[in-house]
Amino acid sequence: MNDFFDDPLIEVLLIARDKQKTIGEIKFHYGSTLKEILTVLNSLDGIHIGIKEFYSEITDGFELNWKKDKNGFIGGNIQLATTKYLFADPESFGLYDEATAENADIRFFHPLDYPSPESYVGFVIRPDSIYKSVYYVSISDYQLYNLDLDFNGYTQMAVEARVFNHWQKVLLYYMGVSETGVSETETFKTEMPKIFPDWTWENFIAKFENLRLSNNT
């Protein structure tokens, strides 16, 4: 069985809470494992290698959130969907209507992660193809933004980011994909070294560049 992101993520957060005393709380929850493997999950695993093993051997759905201060706004979150919702009819998510129908790809978007109430990260699963990257969607514009990471890369970067709130927007701003993300990047670069003393922006970016799909073709 592969080493997945959940254990190192929980470990580094527990160290911050119990030894370094730099975060106030951490909560996490595992779902049950899959009783049978879905055909669509097999197909997805052919592109996003490792997702089938994670969902069948570790958990069908995973949630974790932490806060620097129990009543503060600095913290992090990851909420991986169960397969019931991951492979639900995209129309049930309400991500597109007549106004957004011109963006054909969003009709095939399946949310993997719900990092905030205003955003999703997920897969584009078309009838004839599955896109290699995961995509970020904000409810402010319902546009797909390429994170240049597959499932493995996304979960590895989640560990590097300690699932800090809006870390996906930080990467999009760094890549120049999105013009928004200035304040989120400033907060991220300021707060992360305070909470995790061994963390550096340079190592974070180096890890991302190593995992980017466009750098590994």
Secondary structure, 3 states (H helix, E strand, C coil): CCCCCHHHHHHHHHHHHHCCCCCCEEEEEECCCCCCCCHHHHHHHCCCCCHHHHHHHHCCCEEEEEECCCCCCCEEEEEECCHHHHCCCHHHHCCCCCCCCCCHHHHHEEEEEEEECCEEEEEEEECCEECCCCEEEECCCCCEEECCCCHHHHHHHHHHCCCECCHHHHHHHHHCCCCCCHHHHHHHHHHHHHHCCCCCHHHHHHHHHHHCHHHCC
